[in-house]
Amino acid sequence: MKRFFRLLSVMALCFVAAAFAPVTNAARLKDIASISGIRDNQLIGYGLVVGLSGTGEKNSKFTEQSFRSMLNNFGIKIGDNTTLKIKDVAPVAIHATMPAFSKVGQTIDVTVSAIGEASSLRGGTLLQAMLRGVDGNVYAIAQGSLVVGGLGVEGADGSKVTVNTPTVGRISNGAIIEREVPDNFADTDFFVFNLNRADFTTAKNVVDSINDLYGNGCAVAQDSASIRVSAPRDPAKRVEYLATLENLEIEQGENAAKIVVNSRTGTIVIGSNVKLKPVAVTHGGLTVTVSEDPRVSQPNSFSNGQTTIVPDSQISVAEKQGKMFKLDTGATLDDLVRAINQVGLAPGDLMSVLEALDNAGAIDGKLEII
């Protein structure tokens, strides 16, 4: 029994220690930075989707030209005077993202979007199409059946119902890579880590963590966003080296004090580092209500008059009593939120209060309105 109570005491102490442990802002290096030169590449192409159930093009010259060119590639020649019915065919734009170090023969997903008058790509099949990079070279070839999440139905009287977007579809593993993107992974004696969010404190912590592990001078901060790290030339050792580096726990610098206000949606985000100077705030509202209560005017008997409707407008003005709250020196986010909740301000009113505080110079931080 004594051992049991001793165990409970130890568990209680562990819970208390965990509750009061300092909150860290650490993250793996791979989650807060990327390596310069190791990046994805965008591909784009043009093609034809066939097999549509009458939801393709109605009368498009460039689609007809594309269809003729495709048939010519198969040795089928059609006269210029022949009219093609292409309601089961749709021209599409194709785009995909080719990850870094992609190899020939691997597959990637593609997205297909109608660019003409096609009303739906449901049930269609993309014919072989080339995907090019920004340099104009062909890096992949796409083909396959589309998966379309949208639905479109149209009646004979012109009424229609559309669910999601039926003119966009995807092909999982629909493109085969035919060319690799050259890289300089093993050509230099160093790597450059680029922070996702530039911060001098975070850059210094990255340098300190790497130098503590591999020795002084291994890592050097070039600026608030880039850290240059020495690396071995042997590709196998470079992979092992990077695997170690990217899993280092880095203490991130605290974000700059900022309040972000979205005026369109009424969303307000207040950073934890925002501090307020001593200030007193009062906010009130004036409500004007106009109501219409028309009355019927009935003429006297045998007066040959007509029944008419007489308008009756009622206007009332109500002024809500403004409440005041005071913030002392070094007031934090919690103090501001508590005061706002006590007053009961709506998001629109809160925006006005924040703008007034910023104009008065009472916010130690940046107010950003988007």
C-alpha positions in Angstrom: 0.0 0.0 0.0 2.9 2.4 0.8 4.5 1.7 -2.5 1.1 2.4 -4.2 0.8 5.8 -2.5 4.5 6.5 -3.3 3.7 5.8 -7.0 0.7 8.1 -6.9 2.9 10.9 -5.4 5.5 10.5 -8.1 2.8 10.6 -10.8 1.3 13.7 -9.3 4.7 15.5 -9.3 5.1 14.5 -12.9 1.8 16.0 -13.9 2.6 19.2 -11.9 6.0 19.5 -13.6 4.4 19.0 -17.0 1.7 21.6 -16.3 4.3 24.3 -15.4 6.9 23.3 -18.0 7.8 26.2 -20.3 6.2 26.1 -23.7 8.8 25.9 -26.4 8.5 27.0 -30.0 10.8 24.3 -31.4 10.3 22.7 -34.8 12.3 20.4 -37.1 14.6 22.2 -39.6 12.8 20.4 -42.4 9.5 22.0 -41.3 10.7 25.6 -41.2 13.2 25.7 -44.1 13.9 24.4 -47.6 17.1 23.6 -49.4 18.0 26.0 -52.2 17.9 24.3 -55.6 15.7 21.4 -54.5 12.2 22.4 -55.7 9.2 21.3 -57.6 8.6 22.2 -61.3 5.4 23.1 -62.9 4.3 21.4 -66.2 1.6 22.5 -68.6 0.1 21.1 -71.8 -2.9 21.1 -74.2 -5.0 18.1 -75.2 -8.3 16.6 -76.2 -10.8 14.8 -74.0 -13.0 12.4 -75.9 -15.9 10.1 -75.1 -18.2 12.8 -73.6 -21.9 12.3 -73.7 -22.8 15.3 -75.8 -21.3 17.7 -73.3 -18.3 18.7 -75.4 -17.8 21.5 -77.9 -20.7 22.9 -79.9 -19.0 24.8 -82.7 -15.3 25.7 -82.0 -12.9 26.3 -84.8 -9.7 25.7 -82.8 -11.2 22.4 -81.4 -12.0 21.3 -84.9 -8.5 22.1 -86.0 -7.0 20.2 -83.1 -9.2 17.2 -84.0 -8.1 17.3 -87.6 -4.4 17.4 -86.6 -4.9 14.4 -84.3 -6.6 12.4 -87.1 -3.8 13.4 -89.5 -1.2 11.9 -87.1 -3.0 8.6 -87.5 -3.0 8.9 -91.3 -6.7 9.9 -91.6 -7.2 13.0 -93.8 -10.4 14.9 -93.8 -11.3 17.4 -96.5 -11.5 21.1 -95.5 -15.1 21.2 -96.7 -16.2 18.4 -94.3 -18.0 19.5 -91.2 -17.1 17.7 -88.1 -19.5 17.0 -85.2 -17.4 17.4 -82.1 -20.0 17.5 -79.3 -18.3 14.5 -77.7 -14.8 16.2 -77.7 -13.5 19.0 -75.6 -10.2 20.9 -75.6 -8.5 21.0 -72.3 -5.6 22.6 -70.5 -3.5 20.1 -68.5 -1.2 21.0 -65.6 0.9 19.0 -63.1 3.7 19.4 -60.6 6.9 17.5 -61.0 8.6 16.9 -57.6 12.3 17.3 -57.2 14.5 14.3 -58.1 11.7 12.7 -60.2 13.0 9.9 -62.4 12.1 8.7 -65.8 9.3 6.2 -65.7 7.7 7.5 -62.5 4.2 8.9 -62.6 2.5 12.1 -61.3 -1.0 13.3 -61.0 -2.5 15.7 -63.5 -5.4 18.1 -63.4 -7.5 18.7 -66.6 -9.6 21.8 -67.1 -11.9 22.6 -70.0 -11.0 25.7 -72.0 -13.9 25.9 -74.5 -17.7 25.5 -74.4 -17.8 22.1 -72.9 -20.3 21.8 -70.1 -18.9 18.7 -68.4 -15.9 16.4 -68.6 -17.6 13.5 -66.8 -17.0 10.2 -68.4 -14.2 11.6 -70.7 -10.8 10.2 -71.5 -7.7 12.3 -72.1 -5.8 11.4 -75.2 -2.0 11.4 -75.2 -0.8 14.9 -74.5 2.7 16.3 -73.9 3.5 18.3 -70.8 6.2 21.0 -71.1 8.3 22.9 -68.6 9.0 26.6 -68.6 12.0 25.9 -70.9 9.7 24.5 -73.6 11.0 20.9 -73.2 8.7 17.9 -72.8 9.1 16.3 -69.4 6.0 14.1 -69.2 3.2 12.6 -71.3 -0.3 12.4 -69.9 -3.2 10.1 -70.8 -6.1 8.4 -69.0 -9.7 8.4 -67.8 -10.8 11.5 -65.8 -12.3 11.5 -62.4 -14.8 14.4 -62.2 -16.3 15.4 -58.9 -18.8 17.8 -60.3 -22.2 17.3 -61.9 -24.2 19.4 -64.4 -27.7 18.7 -65.7 -29.7 20.9 -68.1 -33.3 20.6 -69.2 -35.0 21.3 -72.5 -36.5 24.6 -71.2 -33.0 25.9 -70.4 -33.1 25.2 -66.6 -30.0 23.6 -65.2 -28.4 22.4 -62.0 -24.7 22.4 -61.4 -23.0 20.7 -58.5 -19.3 21.6 -57.8 -17.3 22.1 -61.0 -18.0 19.4 -63.7 -15.5 21.0 -66.2 -12.4 20.1 -64.1 -11.1 16.6 -63.5 -8.1 14.7 -62.2 -6.1 11.7 -63.4 -4.3 9.9 -60.6 -0.8 8.9 -61.8 -1.9 10.1 -65.2 1.4 11.3 -66.5 4.6 9.4 -67.1 7.9 11.3 -66.7 10.0 11.1 -69.8 12.8 13.6 -68.9 14.6 14.4 -65.6 15.3 17.9 -64.4 19.1 18.4 -64.0 20.2 19.3 -60.5 23.4 20.3 -58.7 22.9 18.2 -55.7 26.5 16.8 -55.6 28.2 19.7 -57.5 29.0 22.1 -54.6 30.7 21.9 -51.3 27.8 23.4 -49.4 24.0 23.6 -49.0 21.9 26.7 -48.4 18.9 26.4 -46.2 16.2 29.1 -46.8 13.8 29.7 -43.9 10.1 29.8 -44.8 9.8 32.9 -42.6 12.8 35.2 -42.5 13.9 35.9 -38.9 17.3 36.8 -37.5 16.7 34.9 -34.3 15.7 31.7 -36.0 18.7 32.0 -38.4 21.1 32.3 -35.4 19.5 29.3 -33.7 19.9 27.2 -36.8 23.6 28.2 -37.0 24.1 27.4 -33.3 22.4 24.0 -33.5 24.4 22.9 -36.5 27.8 24.2 -35.2 27.2 22.5 -31.8 26.8 19.2 -33.7 29.5 19.5 -36.3 31.9 22.2 -35.0 32.3 26.0 -35.4 32.3 27.3 -38.9 30.2 24.5 -40.4 27.2 26.8 -40.7 27.2 30.5 -41.4 24.1 32.8 -41.6 24.1 34.8 -44.8 21.1 36.9 -43.8 17.8 36.5 -41.9 16.5 33.9 -44.4 19.6 31.9 -45.6 22.1 29.7 -43.8 25.1 28.3 -45.7 26.2 24.8 -44.5 29.3 22.9 -45.5 28.7 19.5 -46.9 30.6 16.4 -48.1 31.0 15.7 -51.8 30.2 12.0 -51.7 26.4 11.8 -52.6 25.8 8.9 -50.2 27.3 10.9 -47.3 25.4 14.0 -48.3 22.1 12.1 -48.0 23.1 10.8 -44.5 24.3 14.3 -43.6 21.0 16.0 -44.7 18.9 13.4 -43.0 20.6 14.4 -39.7 20.3 18.1 -40.3 16.7 18.2 -41.3 15.6 16.5 -38.1 17.4 19.0 -35.8 15.0 20.7 -33.4 15.3 24.4 -33.9 14.0 27.0 -31.4 12.1 29.6 -33.6 12.1 33.3 -32.9 8.9 34.8 -31.7 6.7 36.5 -34.4 6.5 40.2 -34.7 3.7 41.8 -32.8 0.9 42.1 -35.3 -2.9 42.5 -35.5 -4.5 41.3 -38.8 -8.0 42.4 -39.7 -9.9 41.0 -42.7 -12.4 43.8 -43.5 -14.4 41.5 -45.9 -15.1 38.6 -43.6 -14.8 40.4 -40.2 -12.0 38.0 -39.1 -9.6 39.5 -36.5 -6.3 37.8 -35.5 -4.3 39.3 -32.6 -0.7 38.1 -32.1 0.4 37.0 -28.6 3.2 39.6 -28.5 0.9 42.6 -29.0 1.1 45.0 -26.1 -1.1 48.0 -25.4 -0.2 51.3 -23.8 -2.4 52.9 -21.1 -5.6 54.0 -22.8 -9.3 54.3 -22.0 -11.8 53.3 -24.7 -15.5 54.0 -25.0 -17.7 52.9 -27.9 -21.4 53.5 -28.4 -23.9 53.1 -31.2 -26.8 55.0 -32.6 -29.7 52.9 -34.1 -32.3 54.5 -36.4 -35.4 52.4 -37.2 -37.9 53.3 -39.9 -41.2 51.2 -40.0 -44.1 51.5 -42.4 -47.6 50.8 -41.2 -50.0 51.8 -44.0 -53.7 52.5 -43.1 -56.8 52.1 -45.2 -58.9 55.3 -45.6 -62.6 54.4 -46.0 -65.0 57.1 -47.4 -68.4 57.9 -45.8 -71.5 56.2 -47.1 -73.1 57.6 -50.2 -70.2 60.1 -50.6 -69.1 58.6 -54.0 -65.5 58.6 -52.5 -62.9 55.9 -53.1 -61.0 53.7 -50.7 -57.4 54.7 -50.5 -54.3 53.5 -48.7 -52.6 56.2 -46.5 -48.9 55.7 -45.7 -48.0 55.9 -42.1 -44.2 56.0 -41.3 -42.8 55.6 -37.8 -39.2 56.7 -37.1 -37.5 55.9 -33.8 -34.0 56.6 -32.7 -32.3 54.6 -30.0 -28.8 55.4 -28.7 -27.0 52.6 -27.0 -25.1 53.7 -23.9 -21.4 53.5 -24.6 -19.3 51.4 -22.2 -15.8 52.3 -21.3 -12.9 50.1 -20.4 -9.4 51.0 -19.4 -6.1 49.2 -20.2 -3.0 49.8 -18.0 0.6 49.8 -19.0 1.8 46.6 -20.7 -1.7 45.2 -21.2 -1.6 41.9 -23.1 -3.8 40.1 -25.5 -5.6 38.4 -22.7 -6.4 41.8 -21.1 -7.7 43.2 -24.4 -9.9 40.1 -25.1 -11.3 40.1 -21.6 -12.2 43.8 -21.8 -13.8 43.4 -25.2 -15.9 40.4 -24.0 -17.1 42.4 -21.0 -18.2 45.3 -23.3 -19.7 42.9 -25.8 -18.4 44.5 -29.0 -19.3 43.0 -32.4 -16.4 42.3 -35.0 -17.3 45.5 -36.9 -17.1 47.6 -33.7 -13.9 45.9 -32.7 -12.3 46.9 -36.1 -13.2 50.5 -35.4 -11.7 50.3 -31.9 -8.5 48.8 -33.1 -8.1 51.4 -35.8 -8.7 54.1 -33.2 -6.1 52.6 -30.9 -3.6 52.4 -33.8 -4.2 56.1 -34.7 -3.7 57.0 -31.0 -0.4 55.2 -30.9 -1.6 52.9 -28.2 -0.6 49.6 -29.9 2.9 48.3 -29.6 2.8 46.3 -32.9 1.5 46.6 -36.5 -2.1 46.8 -37.5 -2.6 45.2 -40.9 -5.9 45.5 -42.7 -6.4 43.2 -45.7 
